[in-house]
Amino acid sequence: MPRKFLVVADDSSEFRAALHYAARRARSTGGRVALLKVLQPSTNDYFAGVREEIEAELRRDGEAMLNRLGAEAEERSGAKPEFLIEVGDTREALRRVVVADPDIKILVLAAAVGGRGPGPLVTALAKEGAGFWGRRLPVTVVPGDLSDEEIEELA
């Protein structure tokens, strides 16, 4: 089974750098990209039916996002990516996915750009170490503002 490069799919500006880097590394090593979309659960328990509809809508939006990004990942990597959708806290979702799939060999994160700090996942990694993800897993942190040309040179 080819090794997988796991990327957390979100709307951050630095996400594209992580995706491009992971796809390029997957292409050069015969690997595959796995895209994880984490959905935040609804906290409104008052209207259960409305909550279920909101969560279904979030799932549809997440699937649409993964399909859109998946086409880009496939074009860049040369292989169809794997799509993963989890509900809950992002760090806990990452932990579940990493523990469940031994073919995930590298987590690719991009550091936030500007004055916003490195980002929540990079910060968690720095505080808690690589074993935080539930098993020892190499993590590649790429600058979030890398150009496509710079990624090509690095990957």
Buried (B, 14 or more C-beta within 10 A) or exposed (E): EEBBBBBBBBEBBBBBBBBBBBBBBBBEBEBBBBBBBBBEEBEEEEEEEEBEEBBEEBBEEBBEBBEEBBEBBBEBBEBEBBBBBBBEEBBEBBBBBBEEBEEBBBBBBBBBBEEEEBBEBBEBBEEEEEEBBBEEBEBBBBBBBBEEEBBEEEB
